[in-house]
Amino acid sequence: MKILNSIKRLFWDVKKNSLDAEKNRKEIIVRTINYGGLREWRWLIKQYGKRSIFDFLHGAQRNGLRLEAKRLAEIIFS
């Protein structure tokens, strides 16, 4: 699935054409949850699945998510 342009904008420090939905999975999930809106979160669900994102949220202790964003994501993806 193609990465949304609005998600690519979240990667101001990365060359836009170098993003890959699978290779950069963790980074895409983290930045989209931290800085994305509802449209981008919907794309995450279509791309990775609700269960996969839920598992990611409850996996690593330090996954780079802002506390407020993580709390909201846990509610939405649970």
C-alpha positions as CSV (number, residue, x, y, z in Angstrom):
1,M,0.0,0.0,0.0
2,K,1.2,3.5,-0.9
3,I,2.3,5.7,2.0
4,L,0.1,8.8,2.3
5,N,1.7,12.1,1.5
6,S,0.5,13.5,4.8
7,I,2.5,10.7,6.5
8,K,5.5,11.4,4.4
9,R,5.4,15.0,5.7
10,L,5.9,13.7,9.2
11,F,9.4,12.6,8.1
12,W,10.9,16.0,7.6
13,D,14.4,14.5,8.3
14,V,14.1,11.6,5.9
15,K,14.3,11.6,2.1
16,K,10.6,11.0,1.1
17,N,11.2,8.4,-1.5
18,S,13.3,6.3,0.8
19,L,10.3,5.4,3.1
20,D,9.1,1.9,2.9
21,A,5.9,0.8,4.6
22,E,7.5,-2.5,5.8
23,K,11.2,-1.6,6.3
24,N,10.2,1.6,8.2
25,R,7.2,0.1,10.0
26,K,8.2,1.0,13.6
27,E,9.2,4.6,12.7
28,I,6.0,5.1,10.7
29,I,3.8,3.8,13.5
30,V,5.6,6.0,16.1
31,R,5.5,9.2,14.1
32,T,2.0,8.7,12.9
33,I,0.7,8.1,16.4
34,N,2.7,11.0,17.8
35,Y,2.0,13.6,15.1
36,G,-0.7,12.3,12.7
37,G,-4.4,13.0,12.6
38,L,-7.4,10.7,12.2
39,R,-6.9,10.2,8.5
40,E,-3.3,9.0,9.1
41,W,-4.4,6.7,12.0
42,R,-7.0,5.2,9.7
43,W,-4.3,4.5,7.2
44,L,-2.2,2.8,9.9
45,I,-5.1,0.4,10.6
46,K,-5.5,-0.4,6.9
47,Q,-1.8,-0.9,6.4
48,Y,-0.8,-2.8,9.6
49,G,-4.1,-3.9,11.2
50,K,-5.5,-3.0,14.5
51,R,-4.1,-6.0,16.3
52,S,-0.6,-5.4,15.1
53,I,-0.6,-1.8,16.3
54,F,-2.1,-2.9,19.6
55,D,0.7,-5.4,20.0
56,F,3.3,-2.7,19.1
57,L,1.9,-0.4,21.8
58,H,2.2,-3.0,24.5
59,G,5.5,-4.4,23.3
60,A,8.6,-2.4,24.0
61,Q,8.8,-0.2,27.0
62,R,10.6,2.5,25.1
63,N,9.0,2.8,21.8
64,G,9.3,6.6,21.3
65,L,5.7,7.4,21.8
66,R,4.7,10.6,23.6
67,L,2.8,9.7,26.7
68,E,-0.4,11.5,25.7
69,A,-0.4,10.0,22.2
70,K,0.2,6.5,23.6
71,R,-2.7,6.8,26.0
72,L,-5.1,7.9,23.2
73,A,-3.7,5.2,20.9
74,E,-4.2,2.5,23.5
75,I,-7.9,3.5,23.8
76,I,-8.5,3.6,20.1
77,F,-6.5,0.4,19.2
78,S,-7.7,-1.7,22.0
